[in-house]
Amino acid sequence: MKMFELSKRFKKLPSYLFAQIDRQKAELKKRKVKFIDLSIGDPDIFAPLKVTYALGNSARLKENQKYALDQGKSKLRASIKNWFKKRFKVSLDQDSQILPLIGSKEGLVHLPLGFVNPGDYVIIPSPGYPGYRGAALFAGARIFQMPLLEKNRFLPEFKKIPLSVKNRARLIYVNYPNNPTTVLAPSGFLSGLVRFCSKYGIILAYDNAYSEIYFEKKPKSILEIKGAEEVSIEFHSFSKTFCMTGFRVGWAAGNKDLIKGLLKVKTNIDSGIFGAVQDAAGYALDKETRYTENLRKTFKQRRDIFVKGLESLGFKSIFSESTFYVWARIPSSFKSSISFAQYLLKEKKIVATPGVGFGKYGEGFIRFALTVDKAVLRIAIALLELDK
Protein backbone atom coordinates (compact mmCIF):
# COMPACT_ATOMS: atom_id res chain seq x y z
CA MET A 1 0.00 0.00 0.00
CA LYS A 2 1.33 3.42 -0.97
CA MET A 3 2.24 5.65 1.95
CA PHE A 4 1.02 9.21 1.82
CA GLU A 5 3.51 11.80 2.97
CA LEU A 6 2.69 15.15 4.53
CA SER A 7 3.66 18.25 2.60
CA LYS A 8 6.88 20.07 3.45
CA ARG A 9 4.73 22.92 4.76
CA PHE A 10 2.97 20.64 7.22
CA LYS A 11 6.19 19.03 8.34
CA LYS A 12 7.34 22.44 9.55
CA LEU A 13 4.30 22.78 11.80
CA PRO A 14 4.93 21.86 15.43
CA SER A 15 2.27 19.85 17.23
CA TYR A 16 -0.50 22.25 18.20
CA LEU A 17 -0.07 23.01 21.88
CA PHE A 18 -3.69 22.69 22.92
CA ALA A 19 -4.23 19.52 20.88
CA GLN A 20 -1.47 17.92 22.96
CA ILE A 21 -3.12 19.09 26.16
CA ASP A 22 -6.48 17.74 24.96
CA ARG A 23 -4.89 14.32 24.43
CA GLN A 24 -3.50 14.37 27.95
CA LYS A 25 -6.91 15.23 29.36
CA ALA A 26 -8.58 12.54 27.25
CA GLU A 27 -6.17 9.96 28.67
CA LEU A 28 -7.00 11.04 32.23
CA LYS A 29 -10.71 10.80 31.48
CA LYS A 30 -10.23 7.37 29.95
CA ARG A 31 -8.57 6.24 33.18
CA LYS A 32 -11.37 7.93 35.14
CA VAL A 33 -8.87 10.16 36.92
CA LYS A 34 -10.32 13.37 38.31
CA PHE A 35 -8.35 16.50 37.51
CA ILE A 36 -8.59 20.29 37.65
CA ASP A 37 -8.39 21.86 34.20
CA LEU A 38 -6.65 25.23 34.22
CA SER A 39 -5.25 24.90 30.72
CA ILE A 40 -7.38 26.11 27.82
CA GLY A 41 -9.25 29.42 27.64
CA ASP A 42 -12.71 27.89 27.40
CA PRO A 43 -14.83 29.41 30.20
CA ASP A 44 -17.14 27.26 32.31
CA ILE A 45 -19.73 30.05 32.29
CA PHE A 46 -22.88 29.77 30.18
CA ALA A 47 -23.37 32.13 27.25
CA PRO A 48 -26.23 34.62 27.79
CA LEU A 49 -29.50 32.69 27.97
CA LYS A 50 -31.35 35.07 25.67
CA VAL A 51 -28.60 34.67 23.09
CA THR A 52 -29.29 30.93 23.01
CA TYR A 53 -33.00 31.67 22.59
CA ALA A 54 -32.17 33.96 19.68
CA LEU A 55 -30.05 31.19 18.18
CA GLY A 56 -32.83 28.62 18.43
CA ASN A 57 -35.50 30.91 17.04
CA SER A 58 -33.33 31.99 14.12
CA ALA A 59 -32.29 28.42 13.33
CA ARG A 60 -35.90 27.62 12.45
CA LEU A 61 -36.05 30.33 9.79
CA LYS A 62 -35.76 29.02 6.24
CA GLU A 63 -33.44 31.86 5.22
CA ASN A 64 -30.93 30.75 7.83
CA GLN A 65 -30.91 27.17 6.56
CA LYS A 66 -29.38 28.26 3.26
CA TYR A 67 -25.87 29.35 2.38
CA ALA A 68 -24.85 32.53 4.15
CA LEU A 69 -23.16 35.48 2.47
CA ASP A 70 -19.38 35.51 2.88
CA GLN A 71 -19.55 39.18 3.82
CA GLY A 72 -21.93 38.41 6.66
CA LYS A 73 -25.40 39.73 7.31
CA SER A 74 -25.88 43.47 7.02
CA LYS A 75 -27.70 43.43 10.37
CA LEU A 76 -24.72 41.87 12.16
CA ARG A 77 -22.30 44.30 10.55
CA ALA A 78 -24.53 47.14 11.71
CA SER A 79 -24.47 45.77 15.27
CA ILE A 80 -20.67 45.55 15.15
CA LYS A 81 -20.47 49.12 13.81
CA ASN A 82 -22.68 50.44 16.60
CA TRP A 83 -20.86 48.48 19.30
CA PHE A 84 -17.46 49.67 18.03
CA LYS A 85 -18.60 53.29 17.98
CA LYS A 86 -19.96 53.06 21.52
CA ARG A 87 -17.00 51.14 22.94
CA PHE A 88 -14.04 52.81 21.19
CA LYS A 89 -15.50 56.01 19.69
CA VAL A 90 -14.34 54.76 16.28
CA SER A 91 -16.60 55.09 13.22
CA LEU A 92 -16.47 52.23 10.72
CA ASP A 93 -18.09 51.70 7.33
CA GLN A 94 -20.10 48.53 7.79
CA ASP A 95 -19.86 47.59 4.10
CA SER A 96 -16.12 48.01 3.58
CA GLN A 97 -14.45 47.97 7.02
CA ILE A 98 -16.20 45.11 8.86
CA LEU A 99 -16.04 41.39 8.11
CA PRO A 100 -17.71 38.73 10.31
CA LEU A 101 -15.56 35.63 10.80
CA ILE A 102 -15.98 32.00 11.84
CA GLY A 103 -14.17 32.93 15.04
CA SER A 104 -11.28 35.40 15.17
CA LYS A 105 -8.77 32.54 14.86
CA GLU A 106 -10.04 31.79 11.37
CA GLY A 107 -9.39 35.34 10.22
CA LEU A 108 -6.01 35.62 11.94
CA VAL A 109 -4.78 32.43 10.29
CA HIS A 110 -6.21 33.13 6.85
CA LEU A 111 -4.98 36.72 6.59
CA PRO A 112 -1.40 35.92 5.43
CA LEU A 113 -2.75 33.85 2.54
CA GLY A 114 -4.03 37.07 0.99
CA PHE A 115 -0.96 39.26 1.51
CA VAL A 116 2.20 37.30 2.30
CA ASN A 117 4.46 35.76 -0.35
CA PRO A 118 6.80 32.81 0.22
CA GLY A 119 10.03 34.10 1.72
CA ASP A 120 8.49 37.24 3.23
CA TYR A 121 8.90 37.68 6.96
CA VAL A 122 6.00 37.47 9.39
CA ILE A 123 6.81 38.85 12.82
CA ILE A 124 5.15 37.01 15.70
CA PRO A 125 5.32 37.68 19.45
CA SER A 126 7.05 35.18 21.70
CA PRO A 127 5.38 34.19 23.92
CA GLY A 128 2.26 34.43 21.80
CA TYR A 129 -0.81 32.63 20.53
CA PRO A 130 0.36 29.48 18.66
CA GLY A 131 -1.98 30.17 15.73
CA TYR A 132 0.25 32.99 14.51
CA ARG A 133 3.09 30.59 13.76
CA GLY A 134 0.83 28.23 11.86
CA ALA A 135 -0.58 31.13 9.84
CA ALA A 136 2.90 32.21 8.75
CA LEU A 137 3.96 28.68 7.82
CA PHE A 138 0.80 28.06 5.77
CA ALA A 139 1.71 31.13 3.71
CA GLY A 140 5.30 29.94 3.20
CA ALA A 141 6.68 32.85 5.19
CA ARG A 142 9.85 33.16 7.20
CA ILE A 143 9.21 33.73 10.90
CA PHE A 144 10.86 36.18 13.23
CA GLN A 145 10.06 35.64 16.90
CA MET A 146 9.74 39.03 18.59
CA PRO A 147 10.71 38.68 22.28
CA LEU A 148 8.22 39.77 24.94
CA LEU A 149 10.39 39.97 28.03
CA GLU A 150 9.45 40.50 31.65
CA LYS A 151 12.01 43.30 32.01
CA ASN A 152 10.12 45.23 29.32
CA ARG A 153 6.68 44.49 30.79
CA PHE A 154 6.19 42.05 27.90
CA LEU A 155 6.22 44.84 25.31
CA PRO A 156 8.47 44.29 22.27
CA GLU A 157 11.42 46.50 21.40
CA PHE A 158 11.06 47.29 17.69
CA LYS A 159 14.56 48.81 17.53
CA LYS A 160 16.02 45.37 18.27
CA ILE A 161 14.36 43.75 15.25
CA PRO A 162 17.11 43.34 12.62
CA LEU A 163 16.89 45.74 9.68
CA SER A 164 17.00 42.78 7.30
CA VAL A 165 13.77 41.53 8.92
CA LYS A 166 12.08 44.93 8.98
CA ASN A 167 12.75 45.47 5.29
CA ARG A 168 11.33 42.08 4.31
CA ALA A 169 8.51 41.86 6.82
CA ARG A 170 5.04 41.82 5.33
CA LEU A 171 2.93 41.33 8.46
CA ILE A 172 3.20 41.56 12.24
CA TYR A 173 0.90 40.02 14.83
CA VAL A 174 0.34 42.00 18.02
CA ASN A 175 -2.03 41.03 20.84
CA TYR A 176 -3.07 43.21 23.79
CA PRO A 177 -4.61 42.51 26.26
CA ASN A 178 -1.99 39.84 25.88
CA ASN A 179 -2.36 36.09 25.91
CA PRO A 180 -0.52 34.58 27.72
CA THR A 181 1.15 37.36 29.75
CA THR A 182 -2.12 39.26 30.56
CA VAL A 183 -0.50 42.70 30.21
CA LEU A 184 -2.10 45.76 28.61
CA ALA A 185 -0.51 48.05 26.05
CA PRO A 186 -0.20 51.77 26.91
CA SER A 187 -1.21 54.37 24.34
CA GLY A 188 2.37 55.45 23.79
CA PHE A 189 3.37 51.94 22.79
CA LEU A 190 0.43 51.65 20.39
CA SER A 191 1.37 54.94 18.73
CA GLY A 192 4.94 53.70 18.31
CA LEU A 193 3.65 50.43 16.87
CA VAL A 194 1.63 52.26 14.22
CA ARG A 195 4.62 54.45 13.31
CA PHE A 196 6.81 51.35 13.03
CA CYS A 197 4.38 49.60 10.68
CA SER A 198 3.86 52.75 8.61
CA LYS A 199 7.59 53.33 8.22
CA TYR A 200 8.35 49.81 6.98
CA GLY A 201 5.09 49.10 5.13
CA ILE A 202 4.12 46.25 7.44
CA ILE A 203 0.53 45.04 7.85
CA LEU A 204 -0.54 45.24 11.49
CA ALA A 205 -2.78 42.34 12.53
CA TYR A 206 -4.03 43.42 15.94
CA ASP A 207 -5.58 40.60 17.94
CA ASN A 208 -8.01 42.23 20.37
CA ALA A 209 -9.93 39.11 21.39
CA TYR A 210 -9.70 39.98 25.10
CA SER A 211 -10.67 43.64 24.81
CA GLU A 212 -13.60 43.20 27.23
CA ILE A 213 -11.91 41.02 29.84
CA TYR A 214 -10.18 43.65 31.93
CA PHE A 215 -10.18 44.76 35.56
CA GLU A 216 -8.57 48.11 36.44
CA LYS A 217 -7.76 49.66 33.05
CA LYS A 218 -9.91 49.60 29.92
CA PRO A 219 -8.02 48.34 26.82
CA LYS A 220 -7.91 50.32 23.61
CA SER A 221 -8.55 49.47 19.99
CA ILE A 222 -5.58 49.98 17.68
CA LEU A 223 -8.02 51.87 15.44
CA GLU A 224 -8.21 54.61 18.08
CA ILE A 225 -4.59 55.49 17.28
CA LYS A 226 -3.84 58.14 14.68
CA GLY A 227 -2.73 56.60 11.38
CA ALA A 228 -3.70 53.04 12.37
CA GLU A 229 -6.48 52.76 9.80
CA GLU A 230 -3.89 52.98 7.03
CA VAL A 231 -2.00 49.85 8.10
CA SER A 232 -4.19 47.88 10.53
CA ILE A 233 -6.80 45.17 10.71
CA GLU A 234 -8.18 44.34 14.16
CA PHE A 235 -9.73 41.05 15.26
CA HIS A 236 -12.46 40.53 17.86
CA SER A 237 -14.10 37.44 19.33
CA PHE A 238 -17.46 36.55 20.82
CA SER A 239 -15.77 33.58 22.49
CA LYS A 240 -14.21 35.64 25.27
CA THR A 241 -16.65 38.55 25.54
CA PHE A 242 -19.79 36.41 25.76
CA CYS A 243 -18.43 32.90 26.52
CA MET A 244 -19.58 31.78 23.07
CA THR A 245 -16.54 29.63 22.25
CA GLY A 246 -18.51 26.88 20.52
CA PHE A 247 -20.54 29.29 18.40
CA ARG A 248 -17.46 30.13 16.28
CA VAL A 249 -18.08 33.76 15.47
CA GLY A 250 -15.94 36.89 15.53
CA TRP A 251 -15.04 39.74 13.22
CA ALA A 252 -12.29 41.79 11.61
CA ALA A 253 -12.36 45.58 11.23
CA GLY A 254 -10.09 48.23 9.82
CA ASN A 255 -8.30 49.03 6.58
CA LYS A 256 -10.62 48.58 3.58
CA ASP A 257 -8.02 46.88 1.39
CA LEU A 258 -7.07 44.42 4.13
CA ILE A 259 -10.73 43.59 4.74
CA LYS A 260 -11.26 43.13 1.00
CA GLY A 261 -8.27 40.83 0.71
CA LEU A 262 -9.33 38.71 3.67
CA LEU A 263 -12.84 38.46 2.21
CA LYS A 264 -11.40 37.18 -1.06
CA VAL A 265 -9.50 34.47 0.82
CA LYS A 266 -12.65 33.48 2.67
CA THR A 267 -14.79 33.25 -0.48
CA ASN A 268 -12.40 30.54 -1.68
CA ILE A 269 -12.37 28.64 1.62
CA ASP A 270 -15.72 28.81 3.41
CA SER A 271 -19.36 29.57 2.67
CA GLY A 272 -20.09 32.03 5.45
CA ILE A 273 -21.32 31.82 9.03
CA PHE A 274 -24.55 29.99 9.90
CA GLY A 275 -27.19 32.71 9.77
CA ALA A 276 -28.67 31.83 13.15
CA VAL A 277 -25.25 32.22 14.77
CA GLN A 278 -24.97 35.67 13.19
CA ASP A 279 -28.38 36.63 14.59
CA ALA A 280 -27.37 35.41 18.04
CA ALA A 281 -24.09 37.34 17.84
CA GLY A 282 -25.88 40.52 16.86
CA TYR A 283 -28.28 40.10 19.78
CA ALA A 284 -25.32 39.73 22.15
CA LEU A 285 -23.74 42.97 20.98
CA ASP A 286 -27.02 44.89 21.02
CA LYS A 287 -28.48 43.66 24.31
CA GLU A 288 -25.95 41.96 26.60
CA THR A 289 -23.86 44.79 28.03
CA ARG A 290 -24.78 43.82 31.58
CA TYR A 291 -23.65 40.23 30.94
CA THR A 292 -20.13 41.36 30.06
CA GLU A 293 -19.96 43.63 33.12
CA ASN A 294 -20.90 40.70 35.37
CA LEU A 295 -18.42 38.46 33.57
CA ARG A 296 -15.59 40.84 34.45
CA LYS A 297 -16.64 40.82 38.09
CA THR A 298 -16.64 37.02 38.13
CA PHE A 299 -13.17 36.74 36.63
CA LYS A 300 -11.81 39.45 38.93
CA GLN A 301 -13.03 37.51 41.98
CA ARG A 302 -11.38 34.36 40.63
CA ARG A 303 -8.19 36.22 39.81
CA ASP A 304 -7.93 37.76 43.26
CA ILE A 305 -8.41 34.40 44.99
CA PHE A 306 -5.93 32.56 42.81
CA VAL A 307 -3.24 35.24 42.77
CA LYS A 308 -3.43 35.63 46.54
CA GLY A 309 -3.07 31.88 46.85
CA LEU A 310 -0.02 31.76 44.57
CA GLU A 311 1.59 34.63 46.46
CA SER A 312 1.10 32.79 49.75
CA LEU A 313 2.90 29.81 48.23
CA GLY A 314 5.90 31.91 47.28
CA PHE A 315 5.35 32.21 43.53
CA LYS A 316 7.26 35.12 41.98
CA SER A 317 6.49 37.38 39.02
CA ILE A 318 2.74 36.84 38.87
CA PHE A 319 0.90 38.72 36.12
CA SER A 320 -2.88 39.04 35.90
CA GLU A 321 -3.71 42.51 34.56
CA SER A 322 -6.44 41.34 32.18
CA THR A 323 -7.84 38.31 30.30
CA PHE A 324 -8.85 35.29 32.41
CA TYR A 325 -5.34 33.94 32.75
CA VAL A 326 -2.59 34.10 35.33
CA TRP A 327 0.99 34.10 34.04
CA ALA A 328 3.54 33.17 36.68
CA ARG A 329 7.21 32.29 36.87
CA ILE A 330 7.74 28.62 37.72
CA PRO A 331 9.39 27.66 41.03
CA SER A 332 13.20 27.78 40.88
CA SER A 333 13.42 24.09 41.74
CA PHE A 334 12.15 23.18 38.25
CA LYS A 335 14.39 23.33 35.19
CA SER A 336 11.70 24.04 32.59
CA SER A 337 8.07 24.97 32.17
CA ILE A 338 7.36 21.54 30.69
CA SER A 339 8.81 19.76 33.71
CA PHE A 340 6.69 21.90 36.04
CA ALA A 341 3.55 21.31 33.95
CA GLN A 342 4.24 17.57 34.01
CA TYR A 343 4.70 17.70 37.77
CA LEU A 344 1.35 19.49 38.18
CA LEU A 345 -0.35 16.92 35.98
CA LYS A 346 1.17 13.78 37.51
CA GLU A 347 1.41 14.77 41.16
CA LYS A 348 -1.41 17.28 41.63
CA LYS A 349 -3.80 16.35 38.81
CA ILE A 350 -3.81 20.00 37.73
CA VAL A 351 -3.62 20.70 34.00
CA ALA A 352 -1.82 23.97 33.18
CA THR A 353 -0.02 25.27 30.10
CA PRO A 354 3.80 25.41 29.96
CA GLY A 355 5.09 28.81 28.90
CA VAL A 356 7.42 27.41 26.26
CA GLY A 357 4.37 26.20 24.35
CA PHE A 358 3.76 29.85 23.45
CA GLY A 359 7.27 30.28 22.04
CA LYS A 360 10.85 30.07 23.24
CA TYR A 361 10.63 33.33 25.19
CA GLY A 362 7.80 31.88 27.25
CA GLU A 363 10.18 29.46 28.92
CA GLY A 364 10.31 29.77 32.67
CA PHE A 365 6.61 30.60 33.02
CA ILE A 366 3.33 28.72 33.44
CA ARG A 367 -0.16 29.84 32.39
CA PHE A 368 -3.23 29.09 34.47
CA ALA A 369 -6.71 29.63 33.00
CA LEU A 370 -9.33 30.85 35.47
CA THR A 371 -12.05 28.87 33.74
CA VAL A 372 -13.33 27.00 36.80
CA ASP A 373 -15.36 28.10 39.81
CA LYS A 374 -13.81 29.85 42.83
CA ALA A 375 -14.22 26.72 44.98
CA VAL A 376 -12.19 24.68 42.49
CA LEU A 377 -9.48 27.34 42.39
CA ARG A 378 -9.23 27.13 46.18
CA ILE A 379 -8.83 23.35 45.91
CA ALA A 380 -6.03 23.84 43.36
CA ILE A 381 -4.22 26.20 45.75
CA ALA A 382 -4.68 23.71 48.59
CA LEU A 383 -3.15 20.95 46.46
CA LEU A 384 -0.14 23.13 45.69
CA GLU A 385 0.17 24.13 49.34
CA LEU A 386 0.97 20.56 50.32
CA ASP A 387 4.50 21.15 49.04
CA LYS A 388 5.01 24.41 50.87
C-alpha positions in Angstrom: 0.0 0.0 0.0 1.3 3.4 -1.0 2.2 5.7 1.9 1.0 9.2 1.8 3.5 11.8 3.0 2.7 15.2 4.5 3.7 18.3 2.6 6.9 20.1 3.4 4.7 22.9 4.8 3.0 20.6 7.2 6.2 19.0 8.3 7.3 22.4 9.6 4.3 22.8 11.8 4.9 21.9 15.4 2.3 19.9 17.2 -0.5 22.2 18.2 -0.1 23.0 21.9 -3.7 22.7 22.9 -4.2 19.5 20.9 -1.5 17.9 23.0 -3.1 19.1 26.2 -6.5 17.7 25.0 -4.9 14.3 24.4 -3.5 14.4 27.9 -6.9 15.2 29.4 -8.6 12.5 27.2 -6.2 10.0 28.7 -7.0 11.0 32.2 -10.7 10.8 31.5 -10.2 7.4 30.0 -8.6 6.2 33.2 -11.4 7.9 35.1 -8.9 10.2 36.9 -10.3 13.4 38.3 -8.4 16.5 37.5 -8.6 20.3 37.6 -8.4 21.9 34.2 -6.6 25.2 34.2 -5.2 24.9 30.7 -7.4 26.1 27.8 -9.3 29.4 27.6 -12.7 27.9 27.4 -14.8 29.4 30.2 -17.1 27.3 32.3 -19.7 30.1 32.3 -22.9 29.8 30.2 -23.4 32.1 27.2 -26.2 34.6 27.8 -29.5 32.7 28.0 -31.4 35.1 25.7 -28.6 34.7 23.1 -29.3 30.9 23.0 -33.0 31.7 22.6 -32.2 34.0 19.7 -30.0 31.2 18.2 -32.8 28.6 18.4 -35.5 30.9 17.0 -33.3 32.0 14.1 -32.3 28.4 13.3 -35.9 27.6 12.4 -36.0 30.3 9.8 -35.8 29.0 6.2 -33.4 31.9 5.2 -30.9 30.8 7.8 -30.9 27.2 6.6 -29.4 28.3 3.3 -25.9 29.3 2.4 -24.9 32.5 4.1 -23.2 35.5 2.5 -19.4 35.5 2.9 -19.5 39.2 3.8 -21.9 38.4 6.7 -25.4 39.7 7.3 -25.9 43.5 7.0 -27.7 43.4 10.4 -24.7 41.9 12.2 -22.3 44.3 10.6 -24.5 47.1 11.7 -24.5 45.8 15.3 -20.7 45.6 15.1 -20.5 49.1 13.8 -22.7 50.4 16.6 -20.9 48.5 19.3 -17.5 49.7 18.0 -18.6 53.3 18.0 -20.0 53.1 21.5 -17.0 51.1 22.9 -14.0 52.8 21.2 -15.5 56.0 19.7 -14.3 54.8 16.3 -16.6 55.1 13.2 -16.5 52.2 10.7 -18.1 51.7 7.3 -20.1 48.5 7.8 -19.9 47.6 4.1 -16.1 48.0 3.6 -14.4 48.0 7.0 -16.2 45.1 8.9 -16.0 41.4 8.1 -17.7 38.7 10.3 -15.6 35.6 10.8 -16.0 32.0 11.8 -14.2 32.9 15.0 -11.3 35.4 15.2 -8.8 32.5 14.9 -10.0 31.8 11.4 -9.4 35.3 10.2 -6.0 35.6 11.9 -4.8 32.4 10.3 -6.2 33.1 6.9 -5.0 36.7 6.6 -1.4 35.9 5.4 -2.8 33.9 2.5 -4.0 37.1 1.0 -1.0 39.3 1.5 2.2 37.3 2.3 4.5 35.8 -0.3 6.8 32.8 0.2 10.0 34.1 1.7 8.5 37.2 3.2 8.9 37.7 7.0 6.0 37.5 9.4 6.8 38.8 12.8 5.2 37.0 15.7 5.3 37.7 19.4 7.0 35.2 21.7 5.4 34.2 23.9 2.3 34.4 21.8 -0.8 32.6 20.5 0.4 29.5 18.7 -2.0 30.2 15.7 0.2 33.0 14.5 3.1 30.6 13.8 0.8 28.2 11.9 -0.6 31.1 9.8 2.9 32.2 8.8 4.0 28.7 7.8 0.8 28.1 5.8 1.7 31.1 3.7 5.3 29.9 3.2 6.7 32.8 5.2 9.9 33.2 7.2 9.2 33.7 10.9 10.9 36.2 13.2 10.1 35.6 16.9 9.7 39.0 18.6 10.7 38.7 22.3 8.2 39.8 24.9 10.4 40.0 28.0 9.4 40.5 31.6 12.0 43.3 32.0 10.1 45.2 29.3 6.7 44.5 30.8 6.2 42.0 27.9 6.2 44.8 25.3 8.5 44.3 22.3 11.4 46.5 21.4 11.1 47.3 17.7 14.6 48.8 17.5 16.0 45.4 18.3 14.4 43.8 15.3 17.1 43.3 12.6 16.9 45.7 9.7 17.0 42.8 7.3 13.8 41.5 8.9 12.1 44.9 9.0 12.8 45.5 5.3 11.3 42.1 4.3 8.5 41.9 6.8 5.0 41.8 5.3 2.9 41.3 8.5 3.2 41.6 12.2 0.9 40.0 14.8 0.3 42.0 18.0 -2.0 41.0 20.8 -3.1 43.2 23.8 -4.6 42.5 26.3 -2.0 39.8 25.9 -2.4 36.1 25.9 -0.5 34.6 27.7 1.2 37.4 29.7 -2.1 39.3 30.6 -0.5 42.7 30.2 -2.1 45.8 28.6 -0.5 48.0 26.0 -0.2 51.8 26.9 -1.2 54.4 24.3 2.4 55.5 23.8 3.4 51.9 22.8 0.4 51.6 20.4 1.4 54.9 18.7 4.9 53.7 18.3 3.6 50.4 16.9 1.6 52.3 14.2 4.6 54.5 13.3 6.8 51.4 13.0 4.4 49.6 10.7 3.9 52.8 8.6 7.6 53.3 8.2 8.3 49.8 7.0 5.1 49.1 5.1 4.1 46.2 7.4 0.5 45.0 7.8 -0.5 45.2 11.5 -2.8 42.3 12.5 -4.0 43.4 15.9 -5.6 40.6 17.9 -8.0 42.2 20.4 -9.9 39.1 21.4 -9.7 40.0 25.1 -10.7 43.6 24.8 -13.6 43.2 27.2 -11.9 41.0 29.8 -10.2 43.6 31.9 -10.2 44.8 35.6 -8.6 48.1 36.4 -7.8 49.7 33.1 -9.9 49.6 29.9 -8.0 48.3 26.8 -7.9 50.3 23.6 -8.5 49.5 20.0 -5.6 50.0 17.7 -8.0 51.9 15.4 -8.2 54.6 18.1 -4.6 55.5 17.3 -3.8 58.1 14.7 -2.7 56.6 11.4 -3.7 53.0 12.4 -6.5 52.8 9.8 -3.9 53.0 7.0 -2.0 49.8 8.1 -4.2 47.9 10.5 -6.8 45.2 10.7 -8.2 44.3 14.2 -9.7 41.0 15.3 -12.5 40.5 17.9 -14.1 37.4 19.3 -17.5 36.6 20.8 -15.8 33.6 22.5 -14.2 35.6 25.3 -16.6 38.6 25.5 -19.8 36.4 25.8 -18.4 32.9 26.5 -19.6 31.8 23.1 -16.5 29.6 22.3 -18.5 26.9 20.5 -20.5 29.3 18.4 -17.5 30.1 16.3 -18.1 33.8 15.5 -15.9 36.9 15.5 -15.0 39.7 13.2 -12.3 41.8 11.6 -12.4 45.6 11.2 -10.1 48.2 9.8 -8.3 49.0 6.6 -10.6 48.6 3.6 -8.0 46.9 1.4 -7.1 44.4 4.1 -10.7 43.6 4.7 -11.3 43.1 1.0 -8.3 40.8 0.7 -9.3 38.7 3.7 -12.8 38.5 2.2 -11.4 37.2 -1.1 -9.5 34.5 0.8 -12.7 33.5 2.7 -14.8 33.2 -0.5 -12.4 30.5 -1.7 -12.4 28.6 1.6 -15.7 28.8 3.4 -19.4 29.6 2.7 -20.1 32.0 5.4 -21.3 31.8 9.0 -24.5 30.0 9.9 -27.2 32.7 9.8 -28.7 31.8 13.1 -25.2 32.2 14.8 -25.0 35.7 13.2 -28.4 36.6 14.6 -27.4 35.4 18.0 -24.1 37.3 17.8 -25.9 40.5 16.9 -28.3 40.1 19.8 -25.3 39.7 22.2 -23.7 43.0 21.0 -27.0 44.9 21.0 -28.5 43.7 24.3 -26.0 42.0 26.6 -23.9 44.8 28.0 -24.8 43.8 31.6 -23.6 40.2 30.9 -20.1 41.4 30.1 -20.0 43.6 33.1 -20.9 40.7 35.4 -18.4 38.5 33.6 -15.6 40.8 34.4 -16.6 40.8 38.1 -16.6 37.0 38.1 -13.2 36.7 36.6 -11.8 39.4 38.9 -13.0 37.5 42.0 -11.4 34.4 40.6 -8.2 36.2 39.8 -7.9 37.8 43.3 -8.4 34.4 45.0 -5.9 32.6 42.8 -3.2 35.2 42.8 -3.4 35.6 46.5 -3.1 31.9 46.8 0.0 31.8 44.6 1.6 34.6 46.5 1.1 32.8 49.8 2.9 29.8 48.2 5.9 31.9 47.3 5.3 32.2 43.5 7.3 35.1 42.0 6.5 37.4 39.0 2.7 36.8 38.9 0.9 38.7 36.1 -2.9 39.0 35.9 -3.7 42.5 34.6 -6.4 41.3 32.2 -7.8 38.3 30.3 -8.9 35.3 32.4 -5.3 33.9 32.7 -2.6 34.1 35.3 1.0 34.1 34.0 3.5 33.2 36.7 7.2 32.3 36.9 7.7 28.6 37.7 9.4 27.7 41.0 13.2 27.8 40.9 13.4 24.1 41.7 12.1 23.2 38.2 14.4 23.3 35.2 11.7 24.0 32.6 8.1 25.0 32.2 7.4 21.5 30.7 8.8 19.8 33.7 6.7 21.9 36.0 3.6 21.3 34.0 4.2 17.6 34.0 4.7 17.7 37.8 1.4 19.5 38.2 -0.3 16.9 36.0 1.2 13.8 37.5 1.4 14.8 41.2 -1.4 17.3 41.6 -3.8 16.4 38.8 -3.8 20.0 37.7 -3.6 20.7 34.0 -1.8 24.0 33.2 0.0 25.3 30.1 3.8 25.4 30.0 5.1 28.8 28.9 7.4 27.4 26.3 4.4 26.2 24.4 3.8 29.9 23.5 7.3 30.3 22.0 10.9 30.1 23.2 10.6 33.3 25.2 7.8 31.9 27.2 10.2 29.5 28.9 10.3 29.8 32.7 6.6 30.6 33.0 3.3 28.7 33.4 -0.2 29.8 32.4 -3.2 29.1 34.5 -6.7 29.6 33.0 -9.3 30.8 35.5 -12.0 28.9 33.7 -13.3 27.0 36.8 -15.4 28.1 39.8 -13.8 29.8 42.8 -14.2 26.7 45.0 -12.2 24.7 42.5 -9.5 27.3 42.4 -9.2 27.1 46.2 -8.8 23.4 45.9 -6.0 23.8 43.4 -4.2 26.2 45.8 -4.7 23.7 48.6 -3.2 20.9 46.5 -0.1 23.1 45.7 0.2 24.1 49.3 1.0 20.6 50.3 4.5 21.1 49.0 5.0 24.4 50.9 
